[in-house]
Amino acid sequence: MKIVTIVGARPQFVKAAAVSRAIGLWNINAAGTGGKAIEEILVHTGQHYDASLSQVFFDELEIPTPRYHLEIGSLPHGAQTGRMLAAIEPLLVEEHPDTVLVYGDTNSTLAGALAAKKLNIALAHVEAGLRSFNRRMPEEINRVLTDRISDALLCPTTAAVTNLRREGIQKGVEQVGDVMYDASLFYRKRARDTSRVLERLELETGRFVLATVHRAENTDDPVRLTHILSSLAKVAKDLPVVLALHPRTRKLIAQHDLSARLGRVQVIDPVAYLDMIRLEESARVIVTDSGGVQKEAYFFRVPCVTLRQETEWVETVESGWNRLTGADPALICSALREAQAPNATRVEFYGDGDAAGKIVKYLSGYSFAARAPQRSSAN
C-alpha cells in the first residue's frame, strides 16, 4: 500500500511525525507476520520555509526526508493554493498512490485534497470535523471544503464527530484521538532531558507567561495588534512575558511601528519543537491565537488565554482550562492575571495517546484505498 502524505506548516510536521513513526512500527510488525507493508511518500509544499519553522522540526522529530519539496513559499492565499495544486497533481500521477493523507486546515491541506480528488485518489483527512463556525477564517474554509471531499474523516474528538453528523457526513468517519497528544507525550521527556531554553532565557518554572501571535485576524489589523501587544506589556510589568514571534508578525509590528508597545516583553524568534514543549509545560499561563498551542497547554495542564472570539477546541473552554478574550485589552489582562488550573478533574478529551496507531490501522484496511487514480486530463 502506498500513501502520499502532504504537509507544509509547522503543526503538520508534528502530526506527521507521529503517524510516520506509527507507519514504521506497523511495517516492522508486518515484516514479522507476513502482513501488508505501507510505503509513505512525504511531500513538503514549502508553505513554512523558514528554518526555524521547518527544517528544525524535521531534524528534531526525526521525520523522514521529504521525497518532494515544492518550495512554494509565502504568497497570497489564492496564488499559494493554486501553485500547490499545480505542483502536487503531476507528482500524484507519477506516484500513483492508494491514498493521499492531509492534516489540519492549511492551504497545503486544501491543495492536497483537491489534487487527490480531481485524480480520483482516496483522501484521508486527519483532524476532520473541527469547526470554529467563523467563515472569515481561511482555516475554516480549508477544513470545511476538505471534509466535504474526504473519504476517510479521522476525527480527534467527540465534538468533531458531532459536527460532521450535523452536516450530514457519517460515512468514513472515525474517532481516533489527537495525534498532537501522541507527539506531546512522546517528546516531553526528551524535551526535559535536552532542552536548555529555560536557562538560556533565564526563566523559572511557573513564573512566566508564554505568548504567540500569528493569525491574520490579529496581525493584519493594527488596532487589534496594538491592543494585544499593549496588554502583554502591561502584564510584563508584574510577571515576565516571553513572546515567540512568528517572522510575519515581526514584520507587521515593524510595518505598523508598534515595537514601542512591547515594553518589557521578552521577544524571541520561533523556537525548536523541543524548546517549545519545555516552555509550554513550564509556563504559568499561555496566551495564544494558535489552535495547536491551545491543545498543548491542555495536554500539559497549563491554563490558556486565547486571543480569539471562538475556538475549534471547545472542550478546553468548557472544562475551564481555556478562556477566550479576542483582542479586548481588559479581558486579556484580567484573564492572564486570574488564570489558574480548574479544580475539576481533567478529562482526556483527545484520546489515549495512540491516535497515530489507530489512523494507520484504519487506513491499512480501508476499502476505498484500492481505487486507482484517474489519469485522463481535465476537459
N, C-alpha and C positions, 0 to 999 in steps of 0.2 A: 504494500500500500504506500502511495506517495502523497504527502501533504506539503503544500506550499504555504508557509507562514509569512504574512506581510506585517511588518512593523515600521514605525517611523519616528515615534516620540518616546521620551524618557519613561513614562509609566508603562508603555507597551514592552519595553525592554525587560522590565522587572517581571511582568506577567509571562512573557515568552520564555524567560529563564526557567521559571517553574515548570512550564509544560515541556520544554525541551529536555529538562532533567528527567521528567516522568517518561518521556518517549525513550530516553536512554535506558531506563530501568525496565521498561516494557520489552525492549529489544533483547536485553540480557536474559530476561525470563523466557522470551520466545525462542532464543537460541537453545535453551536447555530443555524446552518442552516440544520443540517442533512447531511452534506457533508462527503466526504471520508477523514478520518484522515490519516496522514503519520507517520509511525514508522521509526525513524532513528537510526541506529546502527553504532556507531563510532568505527573505527579501527585505532589504532596508531601503526605504524610499528616500531617506535623507531629509525628512521633514525637520528633525532636530539634527543639526550637523555640527554644532559647536562641540569641541572635545569634552567639555565639562558636562554636556547634556547627552552625549552619545558614546564615544569610544570608551570612556572610563567605565561605563556600565557593562559593555561587552567584556572588558578586562576583569573587573571585579566579580561579576556574576558568572563568569566562565561560560558565556553564551557562545555557541558555535559561530565561527566567522560566516557572515552572510555570503551566499554564493553570488548574489546580485546586490550591488549598491547603486541605486539610481541617481543619487546626488541631486535631487530636485531642489532642495534649499528653500529659503523663505520667499514666498510670493503671496499675492492676494488670494483669497480662498478659491475663486473660480479658476485662476491660472494654475495654482498649485494642484488642485484636484484634477484638472484636465491633463496636465503634464504627467501626473502619476498614472492616470488611466491609460494614456497613450503608451507609457513605458512598460506598464505591467502586462498589458494584453499580449504582446508578442512573446514575452518570456513564458506566459502560461501556455500558449500554443506550443512553444518549444518543449516545455517540460511535461505537458500532458498529465497533470496531477489528478488524483482521485478526488481530492478535497482541497479547498482554499480555506485557511484559517485566519480570521481577523480578530482584532482586540479593540474593545472600547468604543471611542466616539470621535476619533480624529479624522482629518482629511485623508490620511493613509487608509483608515478603516473603510471609508466610503468608496474610495477609488478601487481598492482591492475587491470590495464586494461587487461593485458594478462590473469590473473586468471579468470576474468569475462568472457571474450570471449571464452576461452577454455571450459567453462562450459555453454556457450550459454546464458549468462545473459545479459540483456540490459546494455549498458555502456554509461554514460554521462560524458563529459569532460568539465569542467569549465576552461576558458582561452584557448579554442580551437582557432586554426588559427594563433597563434603568430609565427613569423619566424625571426630569425637573419640572416639566409642564411649562417651560418658558421657551417658546419658539423663537425668541430673539437670540438665544444662544446657538452659535453654529454647531456646537457639540450635540445639542438636542436634535437638530435636523439630521445630522450624520447618524445618530443612533437609531432614530425612528425609521429612516429610509433603509438602513442596513437590516434592521429587524424584519421589515416588510418583505425582503427578498431572501432571507436566510432560510436554509433547510434544517440546520441544527442550531437551536437557540439555547445556549448554555448559560443559565441564569445563576447569579451569585446569591440571591436572597429570595425569600418567600414573596416579598413585595414586588420583585421583578416579575415573578411568575404571574402574580395577580394583575399587574399592569398589562401584560401580554393577553391574558384572558379577557380583560375588559375591551381590548382592541380586536377581539375575535381571533387571536392567534393561540392555538393549542397544539397543533401538530409539530412534532420535532422539538418541543420544549422540555428541557431537562434542568432541574435544580441541582447544581454540582457544588456550590460554595464558591468562595472567592480565592482566586489564585494569588492575589496580593497578600492574603493572610498566610498562605503557604510560604511565600517568599519571606515574609516578616519573621515567621517562626524559624525558618531555616537559616537566615543570615544574622539573626540577632546576636547569637553567641559569638559569631565571627566578628561582628562589629565591636562587641565589648572587648574582645581579645586584641584586636588590631588597630582600631581607630584611636587616634590621639587628638581628635578635634576639640574636645573639651579643654585639654591642657593648652593647645595652641591658641584658642580663643580666650583662655583664662576664665572659664565658666565653671560654676558649681552646680552640681546636680540639684534640680528642683528650685533653682534660684535665678531663672531667666525665662524670657518669653522668646519663642521661635516663631518667625513670621515669613511667609512667602506671599507674593502678589504677582499674578501674571495674566489673569483673564482680561480679555479686551474690554469687557463692560466696566472694569475698574481702571485699567491703564490708559485707555483711549479717551476717557473723559477727564479733563484736567481738574474739574471740580471734585469728582469722586476720588481721584488720586490724591489731591490735596488733603481732603478730609482723612483719608486713610493714613497718609504719612504723618500728618499733624497729630492724629490720635496715638500712633505708635510713639512719636516723640514725647508726647505728654506722659505716657506710661513709663517711658525710659528714664524719666526724672527720678522714679522711685524703684524701678526694677530693670535690670539690664534687658535690652531687646536686641536680638540678633535677626537681621533681615537678609535672608539668602535671596539675592536679587537676580532674576532672570535677565539675560542680556537685552531683551526687547524692553523690559520695564526700565532698566537703567538708561537706555537710550531715550525713552519718553520722559523720564524725570529730567534729564538734561535739556531735552527739547522744550519742555514746559517751564524750565528754570525753577525747579522745585527742590533742588538739593538742600537749600537752607531749611526746608520744612522738616528735614530728618533729625535735626537737633542732635541728641546724644545716641541715637540709634546706631548700632554697630552694623555696618553694611558689609556683606561678604559676597563673593562670587558663588554661583551654584556649587555645591559640594558633591563629592562622590557618594554613591549609594550607601556604603557602609558608614560614612561620616554622617549622612543624613539620618540614618536609623539611630545612630548614637545620640544625635542632637534631639531627635523626636522623643525618644524614650526617657531622656534626661530633663526635658523642659518642664517647667511648672505649668505652662499653658501654651498651646499652639494657636496662632491666628493665621488664616489662610483663605484663599479662594480656590484651592486645588481640591478636586474630588479625591484623588489618591491620598493626599496628606490628611484629609478628614478621617479617612478609614484607618490610616496608620496610627493616628492619635488614639482612636478607639482600641485598636489592637494592643497598644502599649499602655492603655489605661491613663491617658493624659487628657484633661479637658481641652476642648477645642472651641474656638470662636471663628465662625465662617463669614467672610465678607461678601455674602450673597443674600438675596431675599428668599431663596429656595435651595434645596439640595436634592439630588437623586438618592442620597444615602439617608433616607428618612428615619431609619432605625436609630441612628446616632443622636438625632434630635429628640425623638420620642422617649428615648431611655435617659435623657438628661445629660449626656456626655458632650453634646454639641449645641451651641447657640448661634442662631442666625441674626446678623446685625446689619447686613448691607454695608453701605458706606456712611452710616449715621455716626458722627463723632461721639455723641453722648452714649449711644448704645455700645460702641466699640470699647470705649474706656471703661464703662461700668461692667461690661461682660468680662473684660480682661482682669479687672481688679477683683471681681467676685467669683471668678471661675474656680470651681473645686470639684473633685470627684463626687458623683452622687453616692448616697448611702445604699441605694438598692444594689442587689447582686447583679453583676453584669451578665447579660445573656449572650451566647455565642451565635450571633445572627449570621455569621459568614462562613459557617461550616466547621469541619473538624480538622482542617489543615491538610486535607488530601484532595482538594479540588482538582489539581492538575492530573492526579491519577485517575480520577473519575472521568475527566474530559477525554483522556487517552483511551480508556476502556470503552467509553461510549462511541468514540469515533472509529475505533477498530472494528466495531460490529455494526456500523451504520449502513443500512441497506442502500441508501442513496449514493454511497461512495463509489459504486461500480459504474455509475453513469459516465459515459465518455464525453469529452468536451466537443462542442460544435466547432468545426474548423472552417466553415464557409465564411466568406466576407460578408459584412453587412451591406444591404442594398442602399 
